[in-house]
Amino acid sequence: VQLVESGGGLVQPGGSLRLSCVASGSFFSFYSMNWYRQASGKQREVVAALTSDYSDDRTSYAESVKGRFTISRDKAKNTVYLQMNSMKPDDTAVYYCNCEVATMLGYLEVWGQGTLVTVSS
């Protein structure tokens, strides 16, 4: 199972970006699809999480991004998105996609390679 992220780049304060993460490979379903970030010199932290519960998706967010970021997914495309609005310099970090999936061998946690987001004027 592989995750490929895209959409990072440079944005001005107050601007918006949308990150995408496409999952490929052999798996049955997602337990969760998540976005983490790691700023320079800091620990990796969870930004947004989406948990699949058969009929409904449940989302949660770090306090620092609530009301500004939105996690969503396209089931048909095995893709998870992170829409980031009203961005701040503190949002500058490498953003990682993380998924927990069910495979023939059981539970598997997968990480993407990361995409750099820089918020600066």
Residue pairs with C-beta under 8 A, 6 or more apart in sequence:
1 23
1 24
1 25
1 26
1 27
1 99
1 101
1 103
1 108
1 110
2 23
2 24
2 25
2 110
3 21
3 22
3 23
3 97
3 98
3 99
3 110
3 111
3 112
3 113
4 21
4 22
4 24
4 112
4 113
5 19
5 20
5 21
5 95
5 96
5 97
5 112
5 113
5 114
5 115
6 19
6 20
6 21
6 22
6 115
7 17
7 18
7 19
7 20
7 115
8 17
8 19
8 95
8 115
8 116
8 117
9 17
9 116
9 117
9 118
10 118
10 119
10 120
11 17
11 87
11 117
11 118
11 119
12 119
12 120
12 121
13 87
13 88
13 89
13 119
13 120
13 121
14 86
14 87
15 87
15 119
16 83
16 84
16 85
16 86
16 87
17 84
17 87
17 117
18 81
18 82
18 83
18 84
19 35
19 81
19 82
19 84
19 95
19 97
19 115
19 117
20 79
20 80
20 81
21 33
21 35
21 79
21 80
21 81
21 82
21 97
21 99
21 112
22 77
22 78
22 79
23 30
23 33
23 78
23 79
23 80
23 99
23 101
23 110
24 78
26 103
26 104
27 101
27 102
27 103
27 108
28 101
28 102
28 103
28 104
29 52
29 101
29 102
30 52
30 99
30 100
30 101
30 102
31 51
31 52
31 100
31 101
31 102
31 107
32 49
32 50
32 51
32 52
32 99
32 100
33 49
33 50
33 52
33 71
33 73
33 80
33 97
33 98
33 99
34 46
34 47
34 48
34 49
34 50
34 71
34 97
34 98
34 99
34 100
35 46
35 47
35 48
35 49
35 71
35 80
35 82
35 95
35 96
35 97
35 98
36 44
36 45
36 46
36 47
36 95
36 96
36 98
37 44
37 45
37 47
37 91
37 93
37 94
37 95
37 96
37 117
38 44
38 45
38 93
38 94
38 96
38 114
39 90
39 92
39 93
39 94
40 93
42 93
44 96
45 62
46 62
47 61
47 62
47 65
47 69
47 82
47 95
48 59
48 60
48 61
48 62
48 65
48 69
48 70
48 71
48 82
49 59
49 60
49 61
49 71
50 57
50 58
50 59
50 71
50 72
50 73
50 80
51 57
51 58
51 59
51 60
57 73
59 70
59 71
61 69
61 71
64 90
65 84
65 91
68 84
68 85
68 86
68 87
69 82
69 83
69 84
69 85
70 82
70 83
70 85
71 80
71 81
71 82
71 83
72 80
72 81
72 83
73 79
73 80
73 81
74 81
80 97
80 99
82 95
84 91
84 117
87 119
88 119
89 119
89 120
90 119
91 117
91 119
92 117
92 118
92 119
92 120
93 116
93 117
94 114
94 115
94 116
94 117
95 114
95 115
95 116
95 117
96 111
96 112
96 113
96 114
97 111
97 112
98 109
98 110
98 111
98 112
99 109
99 110
100 107
100 108
100 109
100 110
101 107
101 108
101 110
102 108
